[in-house]
Amino acid sequence: MEEIDENSNKDLSSRKQGLSSERIVPTGNTDSDEALISGDNLLVEEARHAVVFFPTWRSQMGNIIAFVLLSFATVYLSNGPLSFMVLKGKLFPLGNDMLWLHFPVLIMIPAYFLMRVLVAVYDSKFIIDDRGVEAHLGLVSFNLRQPRLRYEDIRGVEPTQTLVERMLGIGTLLVGSAMTFEVEIVMEGIDNPRAMQELINRARDAYLKKIGSSSSDSGKDRARMRVTGD
């Protein structure tokens, strides 16, 4: 009997180690990630299916082209007709020489478009997991919004693309809420929005089927308990 108990304990500990070694994809929320890791095994298993993505660089093609062209124009103008707009000043002596600073004021124009690219790409993050869709808006801004829709609250998912966006393979995905009948989450500048639409619809159908089967099973169990009197 003692050998059987030891074998069963070893088997149980090995199963726990196998569950704890499952790969977990972070959802971007530190508190929820810690809750998933420290929670039951079902939540740990579901956390593996989270898909995290950002707006693509191709969505900022106009700003990137403007940055490149304006950078060349800044170099040409600062060394030619507008050389007077280059600020010069002494920094500090370096041996027998003096180190000078040359700052072209016109460089602020292409820097503005580069900043727009960086903010647009890294200011938003989108998450699709087994329970719903979540957006983190304003990651590098003063105001941060984190709207989330559960699959049972999603009214519809609609991709929108202009002609240029279809050529670049990008677009916007609109996720509507069944509670407010309005668009709750807007995923701008993402790669292949139609594929993301299919991913959300498949995950939503699988989740609704899962909770539907679980509710029917619980209803059957309650009916069986009433019949048997347990």
C-alpha positions in Angstrom: 0.0 0.0 0.0 2.8 2.4 0.8 4.4 1.7 -2.6 1.1 2.4 -4.4 0.7 5.7 -2.5 4.3 6.7 -3.4 3.7 6.0 -7.1 0.5 7.9 -7.1 2.1 10.9 -5.4 5.0 10.8 -8.0 2.5 10.7 -10.8 0.5 13.6 -9.4 3.6 15.7 -8.9 4.8 14.9 -12.5 1.4 16.0 -13.9 1.7 19.3 -11.9 5.1 19.9 -13.3 3.9 19.2 -16.8 1.1 21.8 -16.4 3.3 24.4 -14.9 5.8 24.1 -17.8 3.1 25.1 -20.4 4.2 28.1 -22.5 2.2 31.2 -21.4 1.8 34.2 -23.7 1.6 37.5 -21.7 -1.6 39.5 -22.3 0.0 42.8 -21.5 -1.8 43.2 -18.2 0.7 42.4 -15.3 -2.0 41.8 -12.8 -4.0 39.5 -15.0 -0.9 37.6 -16.1 0.1 37.0 -12.5 -3.5 35.8 -11.7 -3.4 33.5 -14.7 -0.1 32.0 -13.7 -1.1 31.5 -10.1 -4.6 30.4 -10.8 -6.0 27.1 -11.8 -4.7 25.0 -14.7 -7.6 25.9 -17.0 -6.7 29.6 -17.0 -3.0 28.7 -17.6 -4.0 26.6 -20.6 -6.2 29.3 -22.1 -3.5 31.9 -21.6 -1.4 30.1 -24.2 -3.7 31.1 -27.0 -3.3 34.9 -26.7 -2.4 36.7 -29.9 -0.7 40.1 -29.4 0.0 42.4 -32.4 0.7 46.1 -33.2 0.0 48.4 -36.1 2.3 47.7 -39.0 5.0 50.0 -40.4 3.3 50.0 -43.8 0.4 51.9 -42.3 2.8 54.9 -42.0 4.2 54.8 -45.5 3.2 58.4 -46.2 5.0 59.7 -43.1 8.0 57.5 -43.8 8.3 58.9 -47.4 7.9 62.5 -46.1 10.7 61.8 -43.5 13.1 60.5 -46.1 12.5 63.3 -48.7 12.6 66.1 -46.0 15.8 64.7 -44.6 17.5 65.0 -48.0 16.0 68.5 -48.4 17.3 69.5 -45.0 20.8 68.4 -45.8 20.8 70.3 -49.2 19.3 73.5 -47.9 21.4 73.6 -44.7 24.6 73.4 -46.9 23.3 75.8 -49.5 20.6 78.5 -49.7 19.6 78.3 -46.0 22.9 77.8 -44.4 22.2 80.7 -42.1 19.6 78.5 -40.4 22.4 76.3 -39.0 23.1 77.2 -35.4 26.8 77.2 -34.5 28.5 77.4 -31.1 31.5 76.3 -29.1 31.1 73.2 -27.0 34.5 72.5 -25.3 38.2 72.3 -26.2 39.5 69.0 -27.3 43.3 69.2 -27.0 44.5 72.1 -29.1 41.3 72.2 -31.1 37.8 73.6 -30.3 34.8 71.3 -30.7 32.0 73.2 -32.4 28.2 72.4 -32.6 26.4 72.7 -35.9 22.6 72.3 -35.4 20.4 72.7 -38.5 17.1 74.1 -37.4 15.3 72.6 -40.4 16.0 69.1 -39.1 13.0 69.6 -36.8 10.7 69.1 -39.8 11.7 65.6 -40.7 12.0 64.8 -37.0 8.3 65.6 -36.6 7.3 63.1 -39.2 9.6 60.4 -37.7 7.9 61.0 -34.3 4.5 60.6 -35.9 5.6 57.2 -37.3 7.0 56.0 -33.9 3.9 57.1 -32.0 1.5 55.6 -34.5 3.2 52.2 -34.4 4.0 51.8 -30.7 1.0 53.7 -29.2 -1.4 50.8 -29.7 -1.4 47.1 -28.9 -4.2 44.6 -29.6 -4.8 41.3 -27.9 -7.0 38.4 -29.0 -7.4 35.6 -26.5 -9.8 32.8 -25.7 -12.2 35.0 -23.9 -12.4 38.2 -25.9 -10.6 41.1 -27.7 -8.7 43.8 -25.9 -7.0 47.0 -27.0 -4.3 49.1 -25.3 -4.6 52.6 -26.7 -2.2 55.4 -25.7 0.9 53.4 -24.6 3.2 56.3 -25.3 0.6 59.1 -24.7 -0.7 60.9 -21.6 -4.1 59.0 -21.7 -4.2 55.2 -21.7 -7.4 53.4 -22.6 -7.9 49.6 -22.3 -11.3 48.7 -23.8 -12.1 45.0 -23.7 -15.0 43.0 -25.3 -15.9 39.5 -24.3 -17.0 37.2 -27.2 -20.6 37.1 -26.0 -20.7 40.9 -26.1 -19.3 41.3 -29.6 -22.0 42.4 -32.1 -19.9 42.3 -35.2 -16.4 42.5 -36.7 -15.9 44.6 -39.8 -12.7 45.3 -41.8 -12.4 48.5 -43.8 -9.7 49.2 -46.5 -9.1 52.0 -49.0 -7.7 51.3 -52.4 -4.1 52.1 -51.3 -4.5 50.0 -48.1 -5.6 47.0 -50.2 -2.5 47.4 -52.3 -0.3 47.5 -49.1 -2.2 44.7 -47.4 -3.3 46.8 -44.4 -6.5 48.2 -43.1 -8.7 48.9 -40.1 -10.8 46.4 -38.1 -13.9 47.6 -36.3 -15.2 45.6 -33.4 -18.8 46.5 -32.3 -20.4 46.0 -28.9 -23.8 44.4 -28.5 -24.4 46.4 -25.3 -24.0 49.9 -26.8 -24.6 49.1 -30.5 -21.5 51.2 -31.2 -17.9 50.5 -32.3 -16.0 49.8 -29.1 -12.5 48.8 -30.5 -10.9 50.3 -33.6 -7.7 48.5 -34.8 -6.1 51.0 -37.2 -3.2 50.2 -39.5 -3.0 46.5 -38.8 -1.7 43.9 -41.2 -4.3 41.8 -43.1 -7.5 42.9 -41.3 -9.6 40.2 -43.0 -7.4 37.4 -41.6 -7.8 39.0 -38.1 -11.6 39.2 -38.7 -11.6 35.4 -39.4 -9.5 34.8 -36.4 -11.8 36.6 -34.1 -14.9 35.0 -35.6 -13.4 31.5 -35.2 -12.4 32.2 -31.6 -15.8 33.7 -30.8 -17.7 30.7 -32.3 -15.5 28.2 -30.4 -16.0 30.1 -27.2 -19.8 30.3 -27.6 -19.9 26.6 -28.4 -17.8 25.8 -25.4 -20.0 27.8 -22.9 -23.1 26.5 -24.6 -22.1 22.8 -24.2 -21.0 23.4 -20.6 -24.3 25.1 -19.7 -26.3 22.2 -21.3 -24.2 19.7 -19.4 -24.8 21.5 -16.1 -28.5 21.6 -17.0 -28.6 17.9 -17.5 -26.8 17.3 -14.3 -29.3 19.4 -12.4 -32.2 17.5 -14.0 -30.6 14.2 -13.2 -30.2 15.3 -9.6 -33.9 16.2 -9.4 -34.9 12.8 -10.8 -32.6 10.8 -8.5 -33.3 13.0 -5.5 -29.6 13.6 -4.8 
